[in-house]
Amino acid sequence: MSFSVSFEVDLYAQGIERTLIFRPSGDLVMIHCESRTDWVPDPERESVAQSELVAMLSKLAGDFARGLKAIGSEPSEAARIERWLKGEV
């Protein structure tokens, strides 16, 4: 898996209020943090290898799916969640 388009993750919860902007650049993904509070990110920009980012996001998806299963959440039966549990993202 690799990224070919830019995307954003909006962390809108009160007190966090920031957007992470991901832009692929060759084998790297450039990540820019925009704050909507007085907090100033340091550093404002970082880069990560695409393969490393995919591994982190895959682990996040698996951990999230296991959490849904642990609490017996109805969405944990969804096909996508089942794939995440198997490590298929």
Z-matrix of the N, CA and C atoms (Angstrom, degrees):
N
C 1 1.444
C 2 1.520 1 108.32
N 3 1.320 2 116.36 1 137.63
C 4 1.460 3 120.92 2 173.68
C 5 1.521 4 108.36 3 -143.32
N 6 1.304 5 115.02 4 160.81
C 7 1.457 6 121.43 5 -178.94
C 8 1.519 7 109.31 6 -96.32
N 9 1.315 8 116.82 7 133.46
C 10 1.460 9 119.65 8 178.08
C 11 1.528 10 111.62 9 -121.82
N 12 1.338 11 117.39 10 -8.00
C 13 1.464 12 121.00 11 179.09
C 14 1.524 13 109.32 12 -131.20
N 15 1.318 14 115.81 13 155.29
C 16 1.458 15 121.50 14 176.12
C 17 1.519 16 109.56 15 -74.69
N 18 1.326 17 115.46 16 151.54
C 19 1.461 18 119.87 17 174.43
C 20 1.519 19 108.99 18 -150.91
N 21 1.344 20 115.29 19 163.19
C 22 1.455 21 121.72 20 -178.37
C 23 1.521 22 110.16 21 -124.35
N 24 1.323 23 115.01 22 148.50
C 25 1.457 24 122.22 23 171.31
C 26 1.518 25 105.90 24 -121.26
N 27 1.329 26 116.31 25 119.14
C 28 1.458 27 121.66 26 -178.48
C 29 1.521 28 109.15 27 -97.59
N 30 1.318 29 116.13 28 116.26
C 31 1.464 30 122.30 29 175.85
C 32 1.530 31 106.02 30 -99.43
N 33 1.324 32 115.19 31 89.20
C 34 1.457 33 120.86 32 -168.19
C 35 1.520 34 114.59 33 -93.05
N 36 1.330 35 119.06 34 -4.80
C 37 1.462 36 120.48 35 -177.16
C 38 1.526 37 110.87 36 -58.51
N 39 1.328 38 114.84 37 142.57
C 40 1.460 39 120.19 38 -178.81
C 41 1.523 40 110.00 39 -56.60
N 42 1.310 41 115.41 40 131.23
C 43 1.451 42 121.77 41 -178.96
C 44 1.518 43 113.42 42 95.57
N 45 1.327 44 117.48 43 -24.88
C 46 1.465 45 120.98 44 176.69
C 47 1.520 46 107.98 45 -96.03
N 48 1.306 47 117.62 46 -62.07
C 49 1.462 48 126.09 47 170.85
C 50 1.527 49 114.51 48 38.35
N 51 1.312 50 114.93 49 69.38
C 52 1.463 51 119.93 50 175.58
C 53 1.518 52 109.84 51 -148.48
N 54 1.312 53 114.91 52 162.57
C 55 1.463 54 121.78 53 178.43
C 56 1.518 55 108.53 54 -122.64
N 57 1.334 56 115.43 55 133.32
C 58 1.460 57 121.37 56 173.72
C 59 1.520 58 107.23 57 -102.84
N 60 1.322 59 116.07 58 124.91
C 61 1.463 60 121.92 59 -178.80
C 62 1.530 61 107.53 60 -110.51
N 63 1.331 62 115.49 61 122.67
C 64 1.460 63 122.48 62 -177.66
C 65 1.522 64 109.00 63 -107.31
N 66 1.339 65 116.52 64 124.47
C 67 1.467 66 121.52 65 179.25
C 68 1.521 67 109.19 66 -128.87
N 69 1.342 68 116.82 67 119.05
C 70 1.465 69 119.09 68 178.15
C 71 1.523 70 110.97 69 -69.19
N 72 1.313 71 115.49 70 144.32
C 73 1.460 72 121.92 71 178.20
C 74 1.532 73 106.97 72 -148.88
N 75 1.326 74 115.20 73 90.13
C 76 1.471 75 119.21 74 -176.61
C 77 1.511 76 109.85 75 66.88
N 78 1.336 77 116.68 76 -127.96
C 79 1.463 78 121.81 77 -179.82
C 80 1.524 79 112.47 78 -85.39
N 81 1.338 80 116.38 79 0.34
C 82 1.463 81 121.18 80 -178.62
C 83 1.524 82 110.70 81 -110.72
N 84 1.322 83 114.87 82 161.54
C 85 1.462 84 121.71 83 169.14
C 86 1.523 85 105.95 84 -121.69
N 87 1.317 86 115.99 85 123.95
C 88 1.458 87 121.71 86 177.12
C 89 1.522 88 107.57 87 -88.16
N 90 1.333 89 117.11 88 131.06
C 91 1.465 90 122.06 89 -178.05
C 92 1.522 91 108.10 90 -118.68
N 93 1.335 92 114.79 91 124.32
C 94 1.462 93 122.05 92 -179.77
C 95 1.525 94 107.80 93 -115.69
N 96 1.324 95 117.30 94 132.30
C 97 1.460 96 122.18 95 179.60
C 98 1.528 97 109.26 96 -106.99
N 99 1.335 98 115.91 97 122.53
C 100 1.468 99 121.90 98 175.85
C 101 1.525 100 108.44 99 -110.76
N 102 1.323 101 116.85 100 119.17
C 103 1.458 102 122.28 101 179.97
C 104 1.522 103 110.41 102 -91.41
N 105 1.335 104 115.14 103 142.51
C 106 1.467 105 120.25 104 174.02
C 107 1.529 106 110.18 105 -112.22
N 108 1.325 107 116.02 106 23.02
C 109 1.464 108 122.09 107 176.27
C 110 1.525 109 107.37 108 -130.54
N 111 1.323 110 116.26 109 -171.70
C 112 1.467 111 120.55 110 177.12
C 113 1.529 112 112.12 111 -74.13
N 114 1.324 113 116.19 112 -15.38
C 115 1.462 114 120.60 113 179.51
C 116 1.522 115 109.86 114 -64.34
N 117 1.325 116 116.65 115 137.95
C 118 1.462 117 122.01 116 179.89
C 119 1.528 118 108.63 117 -117.15
N 120 1.336 119 117.42 118 120.81
C 121 1.467 120 119.51 119 179.99
C 122 1.526 121 111.24 120 -66.48
N 123 1.333 122 115.14 121 142.04
C 124 1.463 123 120.03 122 178.78
C 125 1.522 124 108.20 123 -143.02
N 126 1.312 125 118.58 124 101.63
C 127 1.462 126 127.04 125 6.97
C 128 1.532 127 110.66 126 -83.34
N 129 1.310 128 114.81 127 161.97
C 130 1.465 129 121.87 128 179.05
C 131 1.526 130 111.34 129 -78.28
N 132 1.339 131 115.96 130 -28.10
C 133 1.460 132 121.45 131 -178.79
C 134 1.526 133 109.53 132 -130.35
N 135 1.329 134 114.33 133 144.09
C 136 1.459 135 121.17 134 174.59
C 137 1.514 136 108.10 135 -141.34
N 138 1.311 137 116.06 136 163.57
C 139 1.462 138 120.08 137 174.58
C 140 1.522 139 108.11 138 -130.55
N 141 1.321 140 114.60 139 152.07
C 142 1.459 141 120.99 140 179.88
C 143 1.526 142 107.40 141 -146.02
N 144 1.319 143 116.21 142 147.44
C 145 1.463 144 120.01 143 176.18
C 146 1.526 145 108.49 144 -63.33
N 147 1.335 146 116.07 145 139.70
C 148 1.461 147 119.79 146 179.68
C 149 1.523 148 110.88 147 -54.83
N 150 1.313 149 117.78 148 -42.48
C 151 1.470 150 120.76 149 -178.78
C 152 1.522 151 111.31 150 -62.41
N 153 1.324 152 117.16 151 -37.87
C 154 1.466 153 121.02 152 178.79
C 155 1.531 154 110.82 153 -68.57
N 156 1.335 155 116.92 154 -40.56
C 157 1.459 156 120.84 155 178.38
C 158 1.524 157 110.70 156 -64.98
N 159 1.327 158 117.37 157 -42.92
C 160 1.470 159 121.27 158 177.58
C 161 1.529 160 109.96 159 -59.72
N 162 1.326 161 117.46 160 -42.40
C 163 1.466 162 120.92 161 179.19
C 164 1.530 163 110.53 162 -62.92
N 165 1.334 164 117.39 163 -43.18
C 166 1.468 165 120.78 164 179.59
C 167 1.525 166 111.48 165 -64.33
N 168 1.337 167 116.81 166 -44.70
C 169 1.465 168 120.33 167 -178.81
C 170 1.526 169 110.95 168 -69.22
N 171 1.321 170 117.78 169 -34.31
C 172 1.466 171 121.47 170 176.81
C 173 1.524 172 110.30 171 -65.04
N 174 1.333 173 116.46 172 -42.20
C 175 1.466 174 120.21 173 177.79
C 176 1.525 175 109.92 174 -64.29
N 177 1.326 176 117.21 175 -42.15
C 178 1.463 177 121.02 176 178.33
C 179 1.530 178 110.65 177 -59.16
N 180 1.332 179 117.22 178 -45.68
C 181 1.467 180 121.25 179 179.62
C 182 1.529 181 110.56 180 -61.59
N 183 1.318 182 117.36 181 -43.53
C 184 1.462 183 121.32 182 179.04
C 185 1.524 184 112.07 183 -64.34
N 186 1.331 185 116.62 184 -44.12
C 187 1.465 186 120.81 185 178.49
C 188 1.528 187 110.89 186 -62.77
N 189 1.316 188 116.79 187 -41.18
C 190 1.466 189 122.11 188 178.46
C 191 1.534 190 109.76 189 -62.42
N 192 1.323 191 116.61 190 -46.21
C 193 1.466 192 121.34 191 179.96
C 194 1.527 193 110.89 192 -62.11
N 195 1.340 194 117.48 193 -42.67
C 196 1.464 195 120.60 194 178.45
C 197 1.526 196 110.67 195 -64.01
N 198 1.332 197 116.94 196 -36.38
C 199 1.465 198 120.31 197 176.97
C 200 1.517 199 111.66 198 -63.83
N 201 1.345 200 116.31 199 -42.62
C 202 1.465 201 119.88 200 177.17
C 203 1.522 202 111.04 201 -60.91
N 204 1.326 203 116.10 202 -42.95
C 205 1.465 204 120.56 203 178.42
C 206 1.527 205 111.02 204 -62.68
N 207 1.339 206 115.77 205 -43.49
C 208 1.464 207 120.66 206 -176.56
C 209 1.524 208 112.37 207 -61.09
N 210 1.322 209 117.42 208 -34.69
C 211 1.465 210 119.84 209 -179.56
C 212 1.524 211 112.17 210 -93.27
N 213 1.329 212 116.70 211 0.85
C 214 1.456 213 120.43 212 178.51
C 215 1.511 214 113.83 213 70.20
N 216 1.315 215 116.78 214 31.52
C 217 1.462 216 121.36 215 -179.00
C 218 1.525 217 111.25 216 -69.23
N 219 1.320 218 116.64 217 136.14
C 220 1.465 219 121.63 218 179.72
C 221 1.531 220 112.99 219 -55.62
N 222 1.352 221 118.94 220 -42.06
C 223 1.477 222 117.90 221 179.64
C 224 1.527 223 113.70 222 -62.80
N 225 1.338 224 117.14 223 -13.81
C 226 1.473 225 118.68 224 -179.24
C 227 1.525 226 111.92 225 -65.93
N 228 1.319 227 117.60 226 -12.98
C 229 1.458 228 121.49 227 178.36
C 230 1.532 229 112.12 228 -88.32
N 231 1.305 230 118.38 229 -7.15
C 232 1.464 231 121.85 230 -178.72
C 233 1.528 232 110.08 231 -64.00
N 234 1.328 233 115.69 232 147.31
C 235 1.464 234 121.24 233 -177.47
C 236 1.529 235 111.74 234 -57.28
N 237 1.328 236 117.13 235 -41.15
C 238 1.468 237 119.77 236 -179.23
C 239 1.518 238 110.59 237 -62.22
N 240 1.328 239 117.58 238 -42.85
C 241 1.464 240 120.97 239 -179.76
C 242 1.528 241 109.97 240 -64.93
N 243 1.312 242 116.78 241 -40.13
C 244 1.467 243 120.57 242 177.00
C 245 1.527 244 110.81 243 -59.84
N 246 1.338 245 117.42 244 -39.82
C 247 1.474 246 120.89 245 178.01
C 248 1.528 247 109.94 246 -65.76
N 249 1.332 248 117.19 247 -40.18
C 250 1.467 249 119.81 248 179.25
C 251 1.515 250 110.13 249 -61.60
N 252 1.328 251 116.66 250 -39.00
C 253 1.474 252 120.06 251 178.76
C 254 1.519 253 111.22 252 -62.02
N 255 1.323 254 117.35 253 -29.73
C 256 1.467 255 122.11 254 179.40
C 257 1.527 256 112.06 255 -86.77
N 258 1.341 257 116.76 256 -0.71
C 259 1.453 258 120.74 257 -178.97
C 260 1.516 259 113.44 258 85.21
N 261 1.333 260 116.89 259 12.79
C 262 1.464 261 121.39 260 179.35
C 263 1.526 262 108.71 261 -97.95
N 264 1.297 263 115.19 262 110.75
C 265 1.474 264 119.38 263 -178.22
C 266 1.506 265 109.21 264 -111.71
